[in-house]
Amino acid sequence: MKYDAIVVGAGHNGLVTACFLARAGLRTLVVEKNDHVGGAAVSLSLTPGWTYSNCSYVCSLLRPEIIRALELPKYGLQVIPYESGATFNSRGGHFSYASDHDALRRELTRHSPRDADGYERYARAVMRQCRFIKPLLMRTAPDPVRMRPRDISEL
């Protein structure tokens, strides 16, 4: 069989790309080295009764426009908000993290007031960058072969 497009990797980005290519009428093949799809968005059972999501938080980058366009909830997509978690160290200590800003601030302060202040500055800087980047997420990147200086300024 001949294909118009071959997508390497069946992570959520590869699957989204393949869906849009197929919807555009291209014969699309997805190849994946693992025995499961999902890439960083997959949850696996490492031991009976315990499911582990190694990077599924990255699906927060799955744009709502894509979720709507592909009607993903119709096919079972459920976005479960990330509320909290913990990291444990070998000395018996732990660091708890939460989506609640005040709770996270208290936990950071418990470990290092200086780092808690630094985190505030970091979070503000990230939010400034997000406001700049967000409008670019759904744009088609310029063709690097045919790109003109004007294309960069239009970004």
C-alpha positions as CSV (number, residue, x, y, z in Angstrom):
1,M,0.0,0.0,0.0
2,K,1.2,3.5,-0.7
3,Y,0.9,6.4,1.8
4,D,0.8,10.1,1.3
5,A,2.1,10.7,4.8
6,I,4.0,8.6,7.4
7,V,3.9,9.8,11.0
8,V,6.7,8.4,13.2
9,G,5.6,8.0,16.8
10,A,2.1,7.4,18.2
11,G,2.3,9.9,21.1
12,H,-0.4,12.4,21.4
13,N,1.3,14.8,19.0
14,G,1.8,12.1,16.3
15,L,-1.8,10.9,16.7
16,V,-3.2,14.4,16.4
17,T,-1.1,15.0,13.3
18,A,-2.2,11.7,11.8
19,C,-5.9,12.5,12.4
20,F,-5.7,15.9,10.7
21,L,-3.8,14.4,7.8
22,A,-6.3,11.7,7.3
23,R,-9.2,14.1,7.7
24,A,-7.6,16.1,4.9
25,G,-7.8,13.0,2.7
26,L,-4.2,11.8,2.9
27,R,-3.5,8.1,3.2
28,T,-1.7,8.2,6.5
29,L,0.4,5.5,8.3
30,V,1.4,5.8,11.9
31,V,4.4,3.8,13.1
32,E,5.3,3.3,16.7
33,K,8.2,1.4,18.3
34,N,6.3,0.5,21.5
35,D,3.5,-2.0,21.9
36,H,1.1,0.8,22.9
37,V,0.1,4.2,21.7
38,G,0.1,7.4,23.7
39,G,3.8,8.3,24.1
40,A,4.1,10.6,27.1
41,A,0.3,10.7,27.5
42,V,0.1,7.0,28.3
43,S,-0.7,5.4,31.7
44,L,0.8,2.0,32.4
45,S,0.3,-0.6,35.1
46,L,3.7,-1.2,36.6
47,T,2.4,-3.6,39.2
48,P,-1.1,-5.0,39.6
49,G,-3.5,-2.4,41.0
50,W,-1.2,0.6,40.5
51,T,-1.4,2.7,37.4
52,Y,1.5,5.1,36.7
53,S,1.3,8.2,34.4
54,N,4.9,9.1,33.6
55,C,4.2,12.4,31.7
56,S,0.5,12.6,31.1
57,Y,0.5,16.1,32.5
58,V,1.8,17.2,29.1
59,C,-1.6,16.7,27.7
60,S,-2.4,20.0,29.4
61,L,-0.8,21.3,26.2
62,L,-3.4,19.5,24.1
63,R,-5.2,22.6,22.8
64,P,-9.0,22.8,23.4
65,E,-9.4,23.6,19.7
66,I,-7.9,20.2,18.9
67,I,-10.1,18.4,21.5
68,R,-13.2,20.0,19.9
69,A,-12.2,19.5,16.3
70,L,-11.5,15.8,16.8
71,E,-14.5,15.3,19.1
72,L,-12.2,13.5,21.5
73,P,-14.7,13.3,24.5
74,K,-17.0,11.4,22.2
75,Y,-14.3,8.7,22.0
76,G,-13.6,8.6,25.7
77,L,-11.2,11.5,26.4
78,Q,-11.5,12.6,30.0
79,V,-9.3,15.3,31.3
80,I,-8.7,14.8,35.0
81,P,-7.3,18.0,36.6
82,Y,-3.9,17.6,38.2
83,E,-4.4,18.6,41.9
84,S,-1.4,17.4,43.9
85,G,1.4,15.0,44.3
86,A,4.5,14.3,46.3
87,T,8.2,13.4,45.8
88,F,10.0,11.4,48.5
89,N,13.7,11.4,49.2
90,S,15.9,8.6,50.6
91,R,16.2,10.4,53.9
92,G,12.5,10.1,54.6
93,G,11.6,13.6,53.7
94,H,9.1,14.7,51.1
95,F,8.0,17.6,49.0
96,S,4.3,18.0,48.3
97,Y,3.1,20.0,45.3
98,A,-0.3,21.2,44.5
99,S,-2.2,23.2,41.9
100,D,-3.4,25.5,44.7
101,H,-1.0,28.4,44.7
102,D,-1.1,29.2,48.5
103,A,-0.5,25.5,49.4
104,L,2.5,25.3,47.0
105,R,3.9,28.5,48.5
106,R,3.6,27.2,52.0
107,E,5.4,23.9,51.0
108,L,8.1,25.8,49.3
109,T,8.6,28.1,52.3
110,R,8.8,25.0,54.6
111,H,11.9,23.9,52.6
112,S,13.4,27.3,51.7
113,P,11.8,30.8,52.1
114,R,14.4,32.1,49.6
115,D,13.4,29.5,47.0
116,A,9.7,30.3,47.6
117,D,10.4,34.0,46.7
118,G,12.4,32.9,43.7
119,Y,9.5,30.6,42.6
120,E,7.2,33.6,42.6
121,R,9.5,35.5,40.2
122,Y,9.9,32.4,38.1
123,A,6.1,31.9,37.9
124,R,5.5,35.5,36.8
125,A,8.2,35.2,34.1
126,V,6.6,31.9,32.8
127,M,3.2,33.6,32.7
128,R,4.6,36.5,30.6
129,Q,6.1,34.0,28.2
130,C,2.8,32.0,28.0
131,R,0.9,35.1,27.0
132,F,3.4,35.6,24.2
133,I,3.5,32.0,23.1
134,K,-0.2,31.0,23.4
135,P,-1.4,32.8,20.2
136,L,1.4,31.0,18.2
137,L,0.4,27.5,19.3
138,M,-2.3,27.0,16.6
139,R,-0.4,28.8,13.8
140,T,1.1,26.9,10.9
141,A,4.9,27.4,11.1
142,P,6.4,29.2,8.1
143,D,8.1,27.1,5.4
144,P,11.8,27.4,6.3
145,V,12.7,26.9,2.6
146,R,10.5,29.7,1.3
147,M,10.6,31.9,4.4
148,R,11.0,35.6,4.0
149,P,12.0,38.2,6.7
150,R,8.3,39.4,6.6
151,D,7.2,35.9,7.7
152,I,9.1,36.2,10.9
153,S,7.7,39.6,11.7
154,E,4.2,38.3,11.1
155,L,4.7,35.7,13.8
